[in-house]
Amino acid sequence: MDRSLTNAELWRSFCAGDEESFIKLYEQYYSTFFVWGCKWLRNEHDFVKDQLHDFFIYIWERRDKLSVNINVKAYLLTSFRRQLFYQWKKHQKMESVSEFAGFAETDESELLEAELVTAQFSKLERALTLLTPAQREVVELRFLQNKSLQEIADLKKTSIRTTYNLLHRGISRLRLEINEKKFLWLW
């Protein structure tokens, strides 16, 4: 598959049944949707991961019935959010139905906030591509998987000092690219 495909072309290819396009969509949106799911459900990491995997399986199984001409990210994010809340309610994780209703309702200010955070997250994702593979791995392990420096050092079979240096250089580079000192709130 050509790496220069636009989101629309990638989506059309996915809807036509191309497995490589499916994998590309999964890789492109998994981290963003995971962060959003944890934000919506107050850090229910395991539940969000399970639902995210189920969501991608769900869209793969129904790919031939999906609309082809859409805003891919907006469609996927809205669909994932709907499925996530449905499953959350179904498993009765909320304290009350009224609390769920408050989450499920989307007002204009929440949509604007979602667009702002999504734009900032996109900026962060672009900046992550500028890191070395080792820096990116350490940053993702630390902030997306909440691993300690010791755990990361053990995984990478390196010293804590090396792990710290990689993390520090990665964060410094991200700050430089994003032009924000406090960008880690996205994680």
N, CA and C atoms as a LAMMPS dump frame, in Angstrom:
ITEM: TIMESTEP
0
ITEM: NUMBER OF ATOMS
561
ITEM: BOX BOUNDS ff ff ff
-5.0000000000000000e+02 5.0000000000000000e+02
-5.0000000000000000e+02 5.0000000000000000e+02
-5.0000000000000000e+02 5.0000000000000000e+02
ITEM: ATOMS id mol type element x y z
1 1 1 N 0.847 -1.183 0
2 1 2 C 0 0 0
3 1 3 C 0.882 1.232 0
4 2 1 N 0.485 2.239 -0.733
5 2 2 C 1.207 3.493 -0.818
6 2 3 C 1.079 4.244 0.5
7 3 1 N 2.2 4.651 1.096
8 3 2 C 2.22 5.324 2.398
9 3 3 C 1.658 6.745 2.312
10 4 1 N 1.534 7.295 1.119
11 4 2 C 1.085 8.682 0.983
12 4 3 C -0.431 8.791 0.806
13 5 1 N -1.173 7.756 1.102
14 5 2 C -2.626 7.814 0.971
15 5 3 C -3.218 8.817 1.949
16 6 1 N -4.208 9.558 1.503
17 6 2 C -4.916 10.451 2.409
18 6 3 C -5.848 9.618 3.278
19 7 1 N -6.389 10.251 4.325
20 7 2 C -7.339 9.542 5.187
21 7 3 C -8.54 9.051 4.383
22 8 1 N -9.018 9.864 3.466
23 8 2 C -10.184 9.484 2.66
24 8 3 C -9.869 8.266 1.79
25 9 1 N -8.698 8.258 1.17
26 9 2 C -8.295 7.121 0.339
27 9 3 C -8.088 5.871 1.191
28 10 1 N -7.486 6.06 2.349
29 10 2 C -7.269 4.954 3.274
30 10 3 C -8.602 4.367 3.709
31 11 1 N -9.565 5.233 3.995
32 11 2 C -10.892 4.789 4.423
33 11 3 C -11.593 4.015 3.311
34 12 1 N -11.532 4.537 2.089
35 12 2 C -12.156 3.84 0.966
36 12 3 C -11.542 2.459 0.77
37 13 1 N -10.237 2.388 0.877
38 13 2 C -9.541 1.115 0.742
39 13 3 C -9.954 0.157 1.86
40 14 1 N -10.079 0.67 3.073
41 14 2 C -10.539 -0.137 4.219
42 14 3 C -11.945 -0.667 3.956
43 15 1 N -12.847 0.213 3.526
44 15 2 C -14.231 -0.197 3.264
45 15 3 C -14.312 -1.25 2.16
46 16 1 N -13.329 -1.225 1.26
47 16 2 C -13.291 -2.219 0.182
48 16 3 C -12.706 -3.555 0.653
49 17 1 N -12.225 -3.587 1.901
50 17 2 C -11.747 -4.849 2.46
51 17 3 C -10.242 -5.017 2.539
52 18 1 N -9.486 -3.956 2.335
53 18 2 C -8.03 -4.046 2.375
54 18 3 C -7.55 -4.128 3.828
55 19 1 N -6.96 -5.271 4.195
56 19 2 C -6.503 -5.494 5.573
57 19 3 C -5.377 -4.555 5.968
58 20 1 N -4.507 -4.233 5.043
59 20 2 C -3.4 -3.324 5.339
60 20 3 C -3.927 -1.925 5.685
61 21 1 N -4.987 -1.506 5.028
62 21 2 C -5.608 -0.215 5.35
63 21 3 C -6.231 -0.258 6.737
64 22 1 N -6.823 -1.382 7.072
65 22 2 C -7.392 -1.553 8.407
66 22 3 C -6.303 -1.414 9.474
67 23 1 N -5.185 -2.071 9.256
68 23 2 C -4.074 -2.006 10.209
69 23 3 C -3.563 -0.573 10.314
70 24 1 N -3.47 0.106 9.201
71 24 2 C -3 1.494 9.197
72 24 3 C -3.967 2.391 9.979
73 25 1 N -5.26 2.22 9.779
74 25 2 C -6.25 2.998 10.539
75 25 3 C -6.135 2.707 12.028
76 26 1 N -5.999 1.451 12.363
77 26 2 C -5.856 1.038 13.759
78 26 3 C -4.644 1.725 14.389
79 27 1 N -3.507 1.636 13.72
80 27 2 C -2.281 2.239 14.246
81 27 3 C -2.38 3.755 14.321
82 28 1 N -3.062 4.35 13.374
83 28 2 C -3.172 5.808 13.317
84 28 3 C -4.059 6.359 14.434
85 29 1 N -5.119 5.653 14.779
86 29 2 C -6.093 6.197 15.719
87 29 3 C -6.096 5.567 17.109
88 30 1 N -5.412 4.47 17.289
89 30 2 C -5.482 3.773 18.579
90 30 3 C -5.077 4.677 19.745
91 31 1 N -3.917 5.296 19.674
92 31 2 C -3.428 6.113 20.788
93 31 3 C -4.361 7.283 21.093
94 32 1 N -4.807 7.969 20.062
95 32 2 C -5.71 9.106 20.252
96 32 3 C -6.996 8.664 20.928
97 33 1 N -7.586 7.594 20.446
98 33 2 C -8.855 7.124 21.01
99 33 3 C -8.669 6.579 22.417
100 34 1 N -7.52 5.972 22.675
101 34 2 C -7.247 5.481 24.021
102 34 3 C -7.19 6.647 25.006
103 35 1 N -6.485 7.702 24.638
104 35 2 C -6.388 8.888 25.499
105 35 3 C -7.775 9.481 25.729
106 36 1 N -8.55 9.61 24.669
107 36 2 C -9.901 10.163 24.806
108 36 3 C -10.78 9.268 25.669
109 37 1 N -10.727 7.974 25.452
110 37 2 C -11.534 7.05 26.249
111 37 3 C -11.201 7.133 27.727
112 38 1 N -9.915 7.228 28.041
113 38 2 C -9.501 7.349 29.45
114 38 3 C -9.94 8.687 30.036
115 39 1 N -9.958 9.71 29.211
116 39 2 C -10.436 11.021 29.687
117 39 3 C -11.941 10.954 29.966
118 40 1 N -12.692 10.365 29.075
119 40 2 C -14.141 10.277 29.249
120 40 3 C -14.53 9.404 30.428
121 41 1 N -13.808 8.304 30.621
122 41 2 C -14.177 7.351 31.669
123 41 3 C -13.251 7.422 32.875
124 42 1 N -12.613 8.524 33.05
125 42 2 C -11.785 8.769 34.231
126 42 3 C -10.77 7.65 34.468
127 43 1 N -9.958 7.416 33.462
128 43 2 C -8.809 6.511 33.559
129 43 3 C -9.144 5.041 33.769
130 44 1 N -10.212 4.572 33.194
131 44 2 C -10.538 3.138 33.208
132 44 3 C -9.764 2.468 32.073
133 45 1 N -8.438 2.389 32.23
134 45 2 C -7.544 1.953 31.158
135 45 3 C -7.907 0.59 30.563
136 46 1 N -8.087 -0.401 31.411
137 46 2 C -8.353 -1.756 30.9
138 46 3 C -9.678 -1.823 30.149
139 47 1 N -10.703 -1.185 30.692
140 47 2 C -12.006 -1.183 30.034
141 47 3 C -11.913 -0.493 28.675
142 48 1 N -11.223 0.649 28.633
143 48 2 C -11.071 1.395 27.38
144 48 3 C -10.315 0.566 26.35
145 49 1 N -9.229 -0.092 26.769
146 49 2 C -8.465 -0.941 25.839
147 49 3 C -9.35 -2.034 25.252
148 50 1 N -10.096 -2.713 26.119
149 50 2 C -10.98 -3.779 25.641
150 50 3 C -11.993 -3.252 24.637
151 51 1 N -12.611 -2.136 24.969
152 51 2 C -13.637 -1.572 24.091
153 51 3 C -13.039 -1.051 22.79
154 52 1 N -11.821 -0.541 22.856
155 52 2 C -11.155 -0.051 21.652
156 52 3 C -10.879 -1.195 20.69
157 53 1 N -10.407 -2.323 21.214
158 53 2 C -10.176 -3.491 20.361
159 53 3 C -11.504 -4.001 19.784
160 54 1 N -12.524 -4.064 20.63
161 54 2 C -13.846 -4.501 20.162
162 54 3 C -14.391 -3.563 19.093
163 55 1 N -14.159 -2.262 19.277
164 55 2 C -14.633 -1.27 18.315
165 55 3 C -14.006 -1.492 16.94
166 56 1 N -12.696 -1.701 16.906
167 56 2 C -12.041 -1.914 15.61
168 56 3 C -12.478 -3.218 14.965
169 57 1 N -12.717 -4.235 15.756
170 57 2 C -13.258 -5.486 15.208
171 57 3 C -14.652 -5.233 14.643
172 58 1 N -15.452 -4.471 15.382
173 58 2 C -16.817 -4.133 14.974
174 58 3 C -16.826 -3.421 13.613
175 59 1 N -15.968 -2.4 13.46
176 59 2 C -15.987 -1.682 12.172
177 59 3 C -15.424 -2.541 11.052
178 60 1 N -14.474 -3.435 11.357
179 60 2 C -13.956 -4.324 10.32
180 60 3 C -15.062 -5.244 9.814
181 61 1 N -15.841 -5.79 10.741
182 61 2 C -16.905 -6.714 10.356
183 61 3 C -18.016 -6.01 9.567
184 62 1 N -18.177 -4.727 9.746
185 62 2 C -19.243 -3.981 9.073
186 62 3 C -18.724 -3.008 8.012
187 63 1 N -17.492 -3.195 7.59
188 63 2 C -16.849 -2.26 6.668
189 63 3 C -17.607 -2.072 5.367
190 64 1 N -18.247 -3.123 4.878
191 64 2 C -18.947 -3.025 3.6
192 64 3 C -20.255 -2.233 3.715
193 65 1 N -20.724 -1.973 4.945
194 65 2 C -21.958 -1.217 5.151
195 65 3 C -21.7 0.237 5.542
196 66 1 N -20.431 0.612 5.692
197 66 2 C -20.089 1.954 6.149
198 66 3 C -20.086 2.938 4.992
199 67 1 N -20.412 4.179 5.319
200 67 2 C -20.388 5.244 4.329
201 67 3 C -18.939 5.523 3.925
202 68 1 N -18.729 5.775 2.652
203 68 2 C -17.378 5.968 2.149
204 68 3 C -16.946 7.427 2.223
205 69 1 N -17.858 8.35 2.001
206 69 2 C -17.525 9.777 1.976
207 69 3 C -17.819 10.42 3.322
208 70 1 N -16.832 10.352 4.225
209 70 2 C -16.996 10.879 5.578
210 70 3 C -15.716 11.577 6.024
211 71 1 N -15.822 12.316 7.127
212 71 2 C -14.647 12.812 7.833
213 71 3 C -14.224 11.647 8.725
214 72 1 N -13.168 10.966 8.368
215 72 2 C -12.785 9.694 8.983
216 72 3 C -12.594 9.833 10.493
217 73 1 N -11.77 10.771 10.911
218 73 2 C -11.466 10.897 12.336
219 73 3 C -12.712 11.234 13.146
220 74 1 N -13.501 12.18 12.671
221 74 2 C -14.717 12.572 13.393
222 74 3 C -15.698 11.41 13.474
223 75 1 N -15.855 10.692 12.371
224 75 2 C -16.766 9.553 12.352
225 75 3 C -16.316 8.471 13.33
226 76 1 N -15.038 8.116 13.259
227 76 2 C -14.523 7.058 14.13
228 76 3 C -14.581 7.46 15.6
229 77 1 N -14.223 8.695 15.893
230 77 2 C -14.24 9.158 17.281
231 77 3 C -15.659 9.163 17.839
232 78 1 N -16.611 9.652 17.069
233 78 2 C -18.008 9.671 17.506
234 78 3 C -18.54 8.25 17.678
235 79 1 N -18.23 7.377 16.742
236 79 2 C -18.692 5.986 16.823
237 79 3 C -18.076 5.268 18.015
238 80 1 N -16.778 5.49 18.226
239 80 2 C -16.12 4.857 19.367
240 80 3 C -16.716 5.361 20.685
241 81 1 N -16.935 6.649 20.759
242 81 2 C -17.502 7.219 21.984
243 81 3 C -18.882 6.624 22.265
244 82 1 N -19.695 6.522 21.239
245 82 2 C -21.04 5.956 21.395
246 82 3 C -20.969 4.505 21.894
247 83 1 N -20.104 3.71 21.282
248 83 2 C -19.977 2.311 21.688
249 83 3 C -19.396 2.209 23.098
250 84 1 N -18.416 3.045 23.405
251 84 2 C -17.794 3.014 24.726
252 84 3 C -18.823 3.296 25.815
253 85 1 N -19.634 4.327 25.637
254 85 2 C -20.64 4.666 26.644
255 85 3 C -21.745 3.619 26.725
256 86 1 N -22.095 3.053 25.586
257 86 2 C -23.107 2 25.595
258 86 3 C -22.618 0.813 26.427
259 87 1 N -21.393 0.4 26.183
260 87 2 C -20.831 -0.729 26.923
261 87 3 C -20.623 -0.385 28.399
262 88 1 N -20.245 0.859 28.666
263 88 2 C -20.052 1.313 30.044
264 88 3 C -21.371 1.225 30.823
265 89 1 N -22.436 1.689 30.178
266 89 2 C -23.756 1.639 30.815
267 89 3 C -24.204 0.184 30.974
268 90 1 N -23.978 -0.6 29.961
269 90 2 C -24.391 -2 29.963
270 90 3 C -23.753 -2.764 31.122
271 91 1 N -22.524 -2.5 31.411
272 91 2 C -21.821 -3.182 32.497
273 91 3 C -22.009 -2.477 33.842
274 92 1 N -22.86 -1.478 33.865
275 92 2 C -23.258 -0.767 35.075
276 92 3 C -22.073 -0.313 35.909
277 93 1 N -21.126 0.314 35.218
278 93 2 C -19.967 0.854 35.925
279 93 3 C -20.266 2.233 36.504
280 94 1 N -21.29 2.883 35.975
281 94 2 C -21.641 4.203 36.48
282 94 3 C -22.41 4.071 37.781
283 95 1 N -22.307 5.081 38.624
284 95 2 C -23.029 5.071 39.896
285 95 3 C -24.527 5.22 39.689
286 96 1 N -24.899 5.95 38.664
287 96 2 C -26.326 6.108 38.394
288 96 3 C -26.534 6.388 36.912
289 97 1 N -27.731 6.123 36.464
290 97 2 C -28.067 6.372 35.065
291 97 3 C -28.017 7.861 34.765
292 98 1 N -28.367 8.692 35.737
293 98 2 C -28.35 10.136 35.506
294 98 3 C -26.925 10.634 35.282
295 99 1 N -25.934 10.046 35.966
296 99 2 C -24.546 10.436 35.746
297 99 3 C -24.138 10.07 34.324
298 100 1 N -24.558 8.903 33.861
299 100 2 C -24.263 8.489 32.491
300 100 3 C -24.91 9.452 31.5
301 101 1 N -26.149 9.855 31.771
302 101 2 C -26.847 10.76 30.865
303 101 3 C -26.066 12.056 30.719
304 102 1 N -25.473 12.516 31.804
305 102 2 C -24.659 13.726 31.736
306 102 3 C -23.448 13.536 30.851
307 103 1 N -22.831 12.352 30.887
308 103 2 C -21.696 12.075 30.025
309 103 3 C -22.12 11.948 28.577
310 104 1 N -23.241 11.313 28.345
311 104 2 C -23.662 11.015 26.979
312 104 3 C -24.108 12.259 26.219
313 105 1 N -24.614 13.25 26.934
314 105 2 C -25.055 14.477 26.284
315 105 3 C -23.836 15.268 25.805
316 106 1 N -23.883 15.726 24.601
317 106 2 C -22.801 16.515 24.055
318 106 3 C -23.33 17.905 23.739
319 107 1 N -22.768 18.905 24.42
320 107 2 C -23.18 20.26 24.099
321 107 3 C -22.098 20.916 23.244
322 108 1 N -22.388 22.119 22.797
323 108 2 C -21.492 22.8 21.867
324 108 3 C -20.131 23.079 22.491
325 109 1 N -20.094 23.454 23.774
326 109 2 C -18.816 23.758 24.409
327 109 3 C -17.949 22.507 24.513
328 110 1 N -18.569 21.357 24.749
329 110 2 C -17.809 20.112 24.82
330 110 3 C -17.243 19.751 23.445
331 111 1 N -18.022 19.993 22.399
332 111 2 C -17.52 19.725 21.05
333 111 3 C -16.337 20.632 20.716
334 112 1 N -16.42 21.911 21.134
335 112 2 C -15.311 22.831 20.898
336 112 3 C -14.077 22.384 21.672
337 113 1 N -14.279 21.95 22.916
338 113 2 C -13.159 21.45 23.711
339 113 3 C -12.563 20.21 23.056
340 114 1 N -13.431 19.329 22.57
341 114 2 C -12.951 18.112 21.909
342 114 3 C -12.121 18.456 20.676
343 115 1 N -12.567 19.438 19.904
344 115 2 C -11.819 19.846 18.72
345 115 3 C -10.467 20.433 19.102
346 116 1 N -10.454 21.245 20.172
347 116 2 C -9.206 21.851 20.629
348 116 3 C -8.224 20.786 21.1
349 117 1 N -8.696 19.863 21.925
350 117 2 C -7.82 18.809 22.439
351 117 3 C -7.366 17.906 21.296
352 118 1 N -8.251 17.606 20.375
353 118 2 C -7.879 16.771 19.233
354 118 3 C -6.811 17.461 18.397
355 119 1 N -6.95 18.775 18.195
356 119 2 C -5.938 19.518 17.446
357 119 3 C -4.601 19.5 18.182
358 120 1 N -4.646 19.69 19.495
359 120 2 C -3.41 19.655 20.271
360 120 3 C -2.798 18.258 20.254
361 121 1 N -3.642 17.243 20.328
362 121 2 C -3.13 15.88 20.29
363 121 3 C -2.522 15.576 18.924
364 122 1 N -3.123 16.086 17.869
365 122 2 C -2.564 15.892 16.525
366 122 3 C -1.185 16.547 16.425
367 123 1 N -1.069 17.725 17.02
368 123 2 C 0.213 18.416 17.048
369 123 3 C 1.246 17.575 17.795
370 124 1 N 0.82 16.981 18.902
371 124 2 C 1.704 16.114 19.679
372 124 3 C 2.087 14.877 18.876
373 125 1 N 1.124 14.27 18.189
374 125 2 C 1.421 13.083 17.372
375 125 3 C 2.44 13.402 16.289
376 126 1 N 2.296 14.573 15.639
377 126 2 C 3.266 14.972 14.613
378 126 3 C 4.648 15.163 15.233
379 127 1 N 4.697 15.786 16.422
380 127 2 C 5.977 16.002 17.102
381 127 3 C 6.617 14.671 17.511
382 128 1 N 5.795 13.694 17.877
383 128 2 C 6.326 12.379 18.261
384 128 3 C 7.071 11.722 17.107
385 129 1 N 6.649 11.99 15.881
386 129 2 C 7.314 11.383 14.727
387 129 3 C 8.726 11.931 14.534
388 130 1 N 9.027 13.07 15.156
389 130 2 C 10.352 13.676 15.025
390 130 3 C 11.353 13.126 16.03
391 131 1 N 10.867 12.366 17.016
392 131 2 C 11.759 11.767 18.004
393 131 3 C 12.474 10.563 17.401
394 132 1 N 13.595 10.223 18.013
395 132 2 C 14.26 8.982 17.599
396 132 3 C 13.356 7.83 18.04
397 133 1 N 13.492 6.662 17.418
398 133 2 C 12.654 5.533 17.838
399 133 3 C 12.8 5.215 19.336
400 134 1 N 14.015 5.305 19.868
401 134 2 C 14.236 5.004 21.293
402 134 3 C 13.547 6.044 22.176
403 135 1 N 13.649 7.325 21.808
404 135 2 C 12.988 8.376 22.584
405 135 3 C 11.477 8.196 22.553
406 136 1 N 10.95 7.936 21.383
407 136 2 C 9.499 7.773 21.256
408 136 3 C 9.015 6.579 22.089
409 137 1 N 9.757 5.479 22.027
410 137 2 C 9.368 4.3 22.794
411 137 3 C 9.334 4.607 24.287
412 138 1 N 10.355 5.294 24.795
413 138 2 C 10.414 5.613 26.217
414 138 3 C 9.287 6.57 26.6
415 139 1 N 9.029 7.574 25.781
416 139 2 C 7.948 8.525 26.071
417 139 3 C 6.608 7.798 26.094
418 140 1 N 6.35 6.93 25.123
419 140 2 C 5.084 6.205 25.08
420 140 3 C 4.948 5.227 26.25
421 141 1 N 6.035 4.54 26.591
422 141 2 C 5.98 3.625 27.733
423 141 3 C 5.697 4.388 29.028
424 142 1 N 6.317 5.542 29.166
425 142 2 C 6.162 6.316 30.396
426 142 3 C 4.771 6.931 30.513
427 143 1 N 4.27 7.525 29.44
428 143 2 C 3.042 8.3 29.548
429 143 3 C 1.794 7.587 29.051
430 144 1 N 1.914 6.708 28.086
431 144 2 C 0.735 5.985 27.616
432 144 3 C 0.508 4.702 28.401
433 145 1 N 1.591 4.064 28.825
434 145 2 C 1.453 2.806 29.557
435 145 3 C 1.76 2.966 31.041
436 146 1 N 2.049 4.195 31.467
437 146 2 C 2.304 4.513 32.877
438 146 3 C 3.374 3.626 33.517
439 147 1 N 4.404 3.317 32.772
440 147 2 C 5.511 2.518 33.304
441 147 3 C 6.472 3.427 34.07
442 148 1 N 7.059 2.89 35.114
443 148 2 C 8.068 3.635 35.87
444 148 3 C 9.379 3.607 35.088
445 149 1 N 10.311 4.48 35.482
446 149 2 C 11.611 4.488 34.814
447 149 3 C 12.311 3.139 34.985
448 150 1 N 12.168 2.54 36.164
449 150 2 C 12.786 1.238 36.408
450 150 3 C 12.181 0.166 35.491
451 151 1 N 10.854 0.172 35.347
452 151 2 C 10.2 -0.797 34.47
453 151 3 C 10.652 -0.627 33.022
454 152 1 N 10.773 0.623 32.591
455 152 2 C 11.214 0.896 31.217
456 152 3 C 12.657 0.426 31.027
457 153 1 N 13.509 0.735 32.009
458 153 2 C 14.909 0.305 31.933
459 153 3 C 14.993 -1.216 31.847
460 154 1 N 14.175 -1.893 32.636
461 154 2 C 14.165 -3.364 32.594
462 154 3 C 13.691 -3.872 31.238
463 155 1 N 12.636 -3.264 30.689
464 155 2 C 12.125 -3.68 29.38
465 155 3 C 13.15 -3.474 28.273
466 156 1 N 13.835 -2.344 28.335
467 156 2 C 14.811 -2.008 27.296
468 156 3 C 16.191 -2.597 27.572
469 157 1 N 16.332 -3.235 28.754
470 157 2 C 17.613 -3.825 29.151
471 157 3 C 18.721 -2.772 29.121
472 158 1 N 18.443 -1.659 29.81
473 158 2 C 19.382 -0.554 29.877
474 158 3 C 19.357 0.026 31.286
475 159 1 N 20.208 0.994 31.553
476 159 2 C 20.256 1.595 32.893
477 159 3 C 19.13 2.621 33.055
478 160 1 N 18.826 2.911 34.3
479 160 2 C 17.812 3.944 34.581
480 160 3 C 18.299 5.286 34.056
481 161 1 N 19.588 5.559 34.175
482 161 2 C 20.147 6.836 33.714
483 161 3 C 19.937 6.996 32.209
484 162 1 N 20.198 5.948 31.449
485 162 2 C 19.987 5.995 29.997
486 162 3 C 18.511 6.222 29.691
487 163 1 N 17.649 5.526 30.416
488 163 2 C 16.203 5.689 30.235
489 163 3 C 15.789 7.123 30.543
490 164 1 N 16.295 7.657 31.649
491 164 2 C 15.983 9.039 32.028
492 164 3 C 16.459 10.008 30.949
493 165 1 N 17.675 9.81 30.456
494 165 2 C 18.213 10.701 29.422
495 165 3 C 17.356 10.659 28.159
496 166 1 N 16.946 9.46 27.743
497 166 2 C 16.085 9.337 26.561
498 166 3 C 14.759 10.06 26.788
499 167 1 N 14.18 9.874 27.969
500 167 2 C 12.912 10.526 28.288
501 167 3 C 13.077 12.043 28.314
502 168 1 N 14.126 12.508 28.951
503 168 2 C 14.377 13.954 29.049
504 168 3 C 14.576 14.575 27.663
505 169 1 N 15.395 13.938 26.833
506 169 2 C 15.624 14.465 25.481
507 169 3 C 14.335 14.446 24.652
508 170 1 N 13.563 13.377 24.815
509 170 2 C 12.293 13.283 24.092
510 170 3 C 11.326 14.377 24.5
511 171 1 N 11.16 14.594 25.799
512 171 2 C 10.257 15.638 26.281
513 171 3 C 10.75 17.016 25.859
514 172 1 N 12.064 17.235 25.944
515 172 2 C 12.623 18.524 25.52
516 172 3 C 12.327 18.793 24.049
517 173 1 N 12.483 17.76 23.226
518 173 2 C 12.214 17.91 21.788
519 173 3 C 10.725 18.182 21.545
520 174 1 N 9.865 17.482 22.279
521 174 2 C 8.422 17.7 22.134
522 174 3 C 8.056 19.122 22.527
523 175 1 N 8.601 19.605 23.632
524 175 2 C 8.332 20.984 24.062
525 175 3 C 8.761 21.979 23
526 176 1 N 9.927 21.734 22.428
527 176 2 C 10.45 22.618 21.383
528 176 3 C 9.525 22.633 20.171
529 177 1 N 9.071 21.462 19.744
530 177 2 C 8.22 21.355 18.56
531 177 3 C 6.81 21.892 18.8
532 178 1 N 6.29 21.668 19.984
533 178 2 C 4.909 22.049 20.274
534 178 3 C 4.818 23.488 20.776
535 179 1 N 5.922 24.021 21.258
536 179 2 C 5.973 25.376 21.809
537 179 3 C 5.081 25.542 23.032
538 180 1 N 4.981 24.501 23.825
539 180 2 C 4.226 24.556 25.071
540 180 3 C 5.025 23.85 26.146
541 181 1 N 5.111 24.466 27.311
542 181 2 C 5.825 23.836 28.412
543 181 3 C 4.974 22.769 29.072
544 182 1 N 3.656 22.979 29.101
545 182 2 C 2.761 22.056 29.794
546 182 3 C 1.859 21.32 28.799
547 183 1 N 2.45 20.406 28.054
548 183 2 C 1.684 19.642 27.076
549 183 3 C 1.37 18.242 27.567
550 184 1 N 1.995 17.816 28.636
551 184 2 C 1.811 16.437 29.102
552 184 3 C 0.436 16.177 29.689
553 185 1 N -0.381 17.2 29.857
554 185 2 C -1.741 17 30.348
555 185 3 C -2.543 16.142 29.38
556 186 1 N -2.099 16.061 28.125
557 186 2 C -2.805 15.225 27.145
558 186 3 C -2.738 13.765 27.523
559 187 1 N -1.693 13.406 28.286
560 187 2 C -1.591 12.035 28.754
561 187 3 C -2.204 11.966 30.11
